[in-house]
Amino acid sequence: MSLDVETPDPPELETDADLSDYDDVDASGANDTHRDDLDAFLHEGAWDEAFAEWAAQSGLDASEWQIVVDLDLIERFDFFWDDFADRVGYHAPGLPEDWKERDLHPDLDSWSTVSAINAELTELGRIVSDRLKADYVDWDADYEAPDDLPDF
């Protein structure tokens, strides 16, 4: 499948966002998150490239994508440098478990749709993160592992 929609603007990264606010992010220790750099990379083309790659294989249909747009979920993505793991980490927005009680959107009517949207947004975050690390990030991690780590 593929999703044929216009590429949305990239999310604006908040330089003062606190990683501890996210339940789904485990970035060990305080480090320079390079959000300003990553934000520039997103606007220089990383977002457009990654979004095109994601849309080409996305399982979302137009009505599910419209829910994402209507709820401004793209704006809630966050990307940050995780120095400890030497990676671009991300927080993907998602629909909450109490979506039905909160009556979030008139077209949101099944767990199947909620699950599909959440899974696809996570996949979009992964693709953007991978693209940033592979093609844009040009700094090395400052963290150096101790010499006494076991070999696996």
Backbone as CSV, one residue per row, in Angstrom:
resi,resn,N_x,N_y,N_z,CA_x,CA_y,CA_z,C_x,C_y,C_z
1,MET,0.834,-1.184,0.000,0.000,0.000,0.000,0.877,1.245,0.000
2,SER,0.265,2.344,-0.310,0.953,3.628,-0.194,-0.077,4.701,0.109
3,LEU,0.415,5.781,0.630,-0.437,6.900,1.003,-0.061,8.073,0.116
4,ASP,-0.992,8.520,-0.699,-0.733,9.606,-1.641,-1.310,10.904,-1.084
5,VAL,-0.503,11.582,-0.265,-0.914,12.847,0.353,0.233,13.837,0.242
6,GLU,-0.102,15.098,0.409,0.919,16.141,0.407,1.773,16.017,1.667
7,THR,3.057,16.205,1.509,3.967,16.145,2.655,3.683,17.323,3.582
8,PRO,3.394,17.026,4.846,3.158,18.128,5.785,4.474,18.810,6.153
9,ASP,4.366,19.992,6.704,5.553,20.670,7.214,6.153,19.831,8.339
10,PRO,7.470,19.893,8.493,8.084,19.144,9.595,7.683,19.741,10.936
11,PRO,7.740,18.928,11.977,7.436,19.470,13.306,8.503,20.477,13.719
12,GLU,8.101,21.456,14.495,9.048,22.422,15.057,9.551,21.837,16.377
13,LEU,10.842,21.613,16.477,11.399,20.999,17.676,11.606,22.039,18.766
14,GLU,11.154,21.717,19.950,11.279,22.597,21.116,12.637,22.363,21.762
15,THR,13.487,23.365,21.756,14.837,23.180,22.289,14.857,22.963,23.794
16,ASP,13.812,23.389,24.486,13.798,23.236,25.940,12.904,22.092,26.413
17,ALA,12.442,21.237,25.496,11.600,20.107,25.889,12.409,19.145,26.757
18,ASP,11.766,18.586,27.765,12.417,17.685,28.710,12.097,16.240,28.336
19,LEU,13.131,15.444,28.074,12.926,14.053,27.674,12.214,13.238,28.745
20,SER,12.334,13.627,29.992,11.677,12.871,31.060,10.154,13.016,31.013
21,ASP,9.658,13.933,30.190,8.210,14.087,30.038,7.596,12.955,29.217
22,TYR,8.423,12.190,28.519,7.927,11.130,27.647,8.022,9.775,28.335
23,ASP,6.918,9.047,28.329,6.917,7.697,28.884,7.649,6.715,27.976
24,ASP,7.698,7.006,26.682,8.241,6.058,25.711,9.689,6.337,25.328
25,VAL,10.360,7.229,26.041,11.733,7.598,25.704,12.633,7.293,26.889
26,ASP,13.736,6.618,26.610,14.733,6.348,27.634,16.081,6.821,27.121
27,ALA,16.364,8.087,27.328,17.656,8.646,26.929,18.488,8.779,28.191
28,SER,19.496,7.968,28.296,20.286,7.886,29.525,21.147,9.122,29.732
29,GLY,20.977,9.726,30.876,21.823,10.857,31.254,21.506,12.136,30.512
30,ALA,21.948,13.219,31.073,21.769,14.521,30.426,22.808,14.655,29.320
31,ASN,22.376,15.131,28.185,23.311,15.342,27.084,22.790,16.449,26.189
32,ASP,23.611,16.836,25.246,23.208,17.847,24.274,22.284,17.179,23.268
33,THR,21.045,17.585,23.236,20.067,16.934,22.359,20.147,17.407,20.914
34,HIS,20.922,18.437,20.635,21.122,18.940,19.264,19.801,19.232,18.548
35,ARG,18.779,19.639,19.275,17.483,19.882,18.637,17.556,20.984,17.585
36,ASP,18.357,22.016,17.835,18.488,23.080,16.828,19.047,22.520,15.526
37,ASP,20.080,21.683,15.639,20.673,21.072,14.448,19.673,20.162,13.744
38,LEU,19.002,19.321,14.518,18.042,18.387,13.931,16.881,19.127,13.280
39,ASP,16.428,20.205,13.911,15.357,21.010,13.332,15.792,21.570,11.978
40,ALA,17.017,22.048,11.902,17.539,22.566,10.628,17.597,21.454,9.585
41,PHE,18.059,20.266,9.977,18.127,19.137,9.038,16.736,18.760,8.527
42,LEU,15.750,18.770,9.417,14.379,18.452,8.999,13.918,19.431,7.931
43,HIS,14.205,20.709,8.137,13.781,21.742,7.186,14.622,21.758,5.916
44,GLU,15.829,21.200,5.975,16.708,21.150,4.799,16.400,19.978,3.877
45,GLY,15.492,19.104,4.276,15.129,18.012,3.383,14.962,16.656,4.023
46,ALA,15.481,16.462,5.223,15.368,15.151,5.864,13.910,14.749,6.057
47,TRP,13.071,15.700,6.447,11.657,15.396,6.665,10.984,14.985,5.360
48,ASP,11.190,15.751,4.302,10.561,15.438,3.014,10.997,14.069,2.508
49,GLU,12.291,13.776,2.610,12.812,12.490,2.144,12.225,11.334,2.947
50,ALA,12.251,11.467,4.260,11.754,10.399,5.125,10.246,10.231,4.979
51,PHE,9.528,11.337,4.857,8.074,11.239,4.710,7.722,10.518,3.413
52,ALA,8.424,10.823,2.334,8.167,10.156,1.052,8.428,8.656,1.167
53,GLU,9.511,8.291,1.832,9.814,6.867,2.039,8.712,6.198,2.848
54,TRP,8.288,6.855,3.921,7.240,6.298,4.776,5.914,6.189,4.024
55,ALA,5.516,7.250,3.331,4.227,7.258,2.630,4.168,6.171,1.563
56,ALA,5.291,5.861,0.942,5.326,4.844,-0.113,4.986,3.457,0.414
57,GLN,5.189,3.218,1.697,4.894,1.902,2.261,3.854,1.945,3.381
58,SER,3.276,3.101,3.628,2.322,3.259,4.728,1.053,2.449,4.501
59,GLY,0.540,1.911,5.584,-0.718,1.190,5.536,-1.928,2.056,5.852
60,LEU,-1.720,3.346,6.097,-2.851,4.231,6.381,-3.605,4.556,5.105
61,ASP,-4.910,4.722,5.241,-5.696,5.199,4.103,-5.962,6.699,4.291
62,ALA,-6.597,7.296,3.319,-6.812,8.750,3.333,-7.629,9.198,4.543
63,SER,-8.627,8.419,4.938,-9.455,8.831,6.077,-8.677,8.741,7.390
64,GLU,-7.822,7.735,7.519,-6.993,7.633,8.723,-5.963,8.768,8.758
65,TRP,-5.390,9.085,7.601,-4.444,10.199,7.537,-5.135,11.508,7.910
66,GLN,-6.378,11.681,7.489,-7.101,12.909,7.808,-7.279,13.063,9.315
67,ILE,-7.451,11.964,10.028,-7.532,12.022,11.491,-6.215,12.551,12.058
68,VAL,-5.092,12.051,11.530,-3.769,12.520,11.963,-3.647,14.025,11.742
69,VAL,-4.067,14.478,10.572,-3.995,15.905,10.233,-4.917,16.719,11.139
70,ASP,-6.159,16.271,11.274,-7.139,17.011,12.078,-6.705,17.165,13.537
71,LEU,-6.022,16.154,14.062,-5.597,16.192,15.462,-4.189,16.783,15.635
72,ASP,-3.618,17.313,14.546,-2.285,17.942,14.592,-1.223,17.034,15.211
73,LEU,-1.282,15.754,14.900,-0.339,14.819,15.508,1.088,15.004,15.000
74,ILE,1.257,15.405,13.758,2.603,15.590,13.214,3.364,16.649,14.017
75,GLU,2.667,17.691,14.433,3.303,18.762,15.209,3.841,18.265,16.548
76,ARG,3.372,17.121,17.007,3.766,16.632,18.324,4.945,15.659,18.283
77,PHE,5.518,15.428,17.097,6.740,14.621,17.018,7.879,15.375,17.688
78,ASP,8.813,14.628,18.240,10.031,15.224,18.772,11.203,14.343,18.359
79,PHE,12.300,14.983,17.992,13.532,14.286,17.642,14.659,14.915,18.441
80,PHE,15.591,14.086,18.889,16.672,14.565,19.746,17.865,13.632,19.604
81,TRP,19.035,14.171,19.868,20.249,13.366,19.844,20.401,12.667,21.188
82,ASP,20.589,11.348,21.145,20.837,10.544,22.336,22.315,10.160,22.305
83,ASP,23.120,10.935,23.000,24.568,10.760,22.968,24.992,9.389,23.479
84,PHE,24.339,8.921,24.527,24.696,7.639,25.135,24.540,6.492,24.137
85,ALA,23.463,6.521,23.368,23.189,5.446,22.407,23.722,5.760,21.010
86,ASP,24.292,6.950,20.817,24.813,7.365,19.514,23.731,7.212,18.437
87,ARG,22.589,7.825,18.701,21.460,7.713,17.774,20.609,8.966,17.843
88,VAL,19.754,9.117,16.850,18.714,10.136,16.896,17.494,9.464,17.510
89,GLY,17.129,9.907,18.682,15.946,9.377,19.332,14.721,10.149,18.881
90,TYR,13.566,9.590,19.164,12.340,10.278,18.779,11.204,9.923,19.725
91,HIS,10.256,10.816,19.778,8.989,10.575,20.462,7.912,10.711,19.402
92,ALA,7.188,9.629,19.182,6.087,9.656,18.220,4.784,9.914,18.968
93,PRO,3.987,10.837,18.482,2.688,11.077,19.118,1.778,9.886,18.865
94,GLY,0.769,9.776,19.661,-0.176,8.684,19.468,-1.523,9.020,20.068
95,LEU,-2.472,8.207,19.729,-3.819,8.361,20.273,-3.881,7.642,21.615
96,PRO,-4.473,8.259,22.623,-4.490,7.675,23.965,-5.469,6.505,24.078
97,GLU,-5.271,5.706,25.122,-6.136,4.553,25.355,-7.582,4.956,25.616
98,ASP,-7.794,6.150,26.139,-9.157,6.596,26.432,-9.749,7.428,25.287
99,TRP,-9.330,7.137,24.063,-9.772,7.894,22.890,-11.290,7.918,22.763
100,LYS,-11.925,6.817,23.109,-13.383,6.739,22.951,-14.083,7.648,23.963
101,GLU,-13.654,7.595,25.214,-14.260,8.421,26.262,-14.046,9.908,25.990
102,ARG,-12.918,10.230,25.404,-12.591,11.631,25.143,-13.205,12.137,23.848
103,ASP,-13.781,11.254,23.068,-14.426,11.637,21.808,-13.495,12.546,20.990
104,LEU,-12.313,12.020,20.686,-11.261,12.814,20.045,-11.575,13.258,18.627
105,HIS,-12.266,12.399,17.882,-12.510,12.713,16.470,-13.750,11.944,16.016
106,PRO,-14.626,12.572,15.239,-15.867,11.900,14.834,-15.641,10.650,13.967
107,ASP,-14.518,10.581,13.258,-14.254,9.417,12.409,-13.415,8.351,13.094
108,LEU,-13.074,8.582,14.327,-12.294,7.610,15.088,-13.277,6.695,15.803
109,ASP,-13.393,5.456,15.290,-14.463,4.603,15.793,-14.058,3.171,16.118
110,SER,-12.764,2.844,16.033,-12.376,1.465,16.341,-10.946,1.399,16.855
111,TRP,-10.696,0.353,17.654,-9.337,0.114,18.123,-8.414,-0.191,16.957
112,SER,-8.947,-0.782,15.923,-8.151,-1.098,14.738,-7.576,0.176,14.122
113,THR,-8.405,1.193,14.008,-7.956,2.472,13.455,-6.943,3.135,14.382
114,VAL,-7.213,3.135,15.673,-6.292,3.717,16.653,-4.941,3.016,16.583
115,SER,-4.962,1.697,16.560,-3.718,0.924,16.504,-2.951,1.185,15.217
116,ALA,-3.670,1.259,14.104,-3.018,1.510,12.815,-2.344,2.881,12.812
117,ILE,-3.037,3.887,13.298,-2.467,5.240,13.339,-1.245,5.272,14.247
118,ASN,-1.368,4.704,15.442,-0.238,4.719,16.372,0.971,3.972,15.806
119,ALA,0.739,2.823,15.199,1.841,2.042,14.624,2.503,2.790,13.473
120,GLU,1.704,3.406,12.629,2.269,4.119,11.477,3.027,5.375,11.898
121,LEU,2.557,6.066,12.921,3.294,7.237,13.402,4.627,6.824,14.027
122,THR,4.634,5.697,14.720,5.887,5.175,15.264,6.849,4.826,14.140
123,GLU,6.339,4.207,13.096,7.171,3.860,11.946,7.707,5.117,11.256
124,LEU,6.881,6.141,11.121,7.343,7.405,10.545,8.476,7.983,11.392
125,GLY,8.323,7.971,12.696,9.378,8.463,13.573,10.673,7.693,13.398
126,ARG,10.580,6.374,13.274,11.771,5.550,13.086,12.467,5.880,11.773
127,ILE,11.692,6.032,10.712,12.272,6.334,9.402,12.947,7.706,9.412
128,VAL,12.299,8.693,10.010,12.903,10.029,10.104,14.191,9.959,10.925
129,SER,14.139,9.271,12.052,15.309,9.120,12.912,16.464,8.464,12.161
130,ASP,16.172,7.376,11.455,17.207,6.676,10.684,17.782,7.565,9.589
131,ARG,16.919,8.318,8.913,17.374,9.203,7.837,18.284,10.302,8.394
132,LEU,17.883,10.893,9.500,18.712,11.929,10.112,20.092,11.385,10.466
133,LYS,20.132,10.225,11.104,21.411,9.641,11.536,22.274,9.263,10.341
134,ALA,21.683,8.642,9.328,22.454,8.141,8.190,22.949,9.247,7.261
135,ASP,22.121,10.251,7.030,22.421,11.212,5.965,22.694,12.644,6.417
136,TYR,22.449,12.957,7.677,22.559,14.355,8.097,23.478,14.575,9.296
137,VAL,23.380,13.737,10.289,24.168,13.933,11.502,25.644,13.724,11.184
138,ASP,26.455,14.715,11.531,27.882,14.617,11.239,28.737,14.787,12.492
139,TRP,28.156,14.547,13.642,28.920,14.609,14.873,28.983,13.208,15.468
140,ASP,29.956,12.992,16.311,30.126,11.708,16.977,29.654,11.831,18.411
141,ALA,29.299,10.702,18.970,28.891,10.682,20.368,30.074,11.048,21.253
142,ASP,29.794,11.789,22.310,30.838,12.137,23.269,31.051,11.023,24.285
143,TYR,30.041,10.173,24.427,30.119,9.099,25.410,31.123,8.049,24.949
144,GLU,31.990,7.650,25.854,32.919,6.564,25.566,32.669,5.470,26.583
145,ALA,32.404,4.278,26.076,32.119,3.147,26.954,33.371,2.779,27.747
146,PRO,33.192,2.307,28.964,34.346,1.874,29.746,35.035,0.681,29.075
147,ASP,36.310,0.530,29.352,37.089,-0.549,28.740,36.720,-1.927,29.261
148,ASP,36.058,-1.998,30.407,35.797,-3.298,31.018,34.427,-3.883,30.678
149,LEU,33.784,-3.396,29.617,32.510,-3.981,29.207,32.760,-5.350,28.586
150,PRO,31.905,-6.314,28.875,32.113,-7.659,28.313,31.815,-7.687,26.817
151,ASP,32.492,-8.574,26.117,32.213,-8.806,24.699,31.114,-9.847,24.598
152,PHE,30.170,-9.613,23.729,29.076,-10.579,23.556,29.188,-11.260,22.229
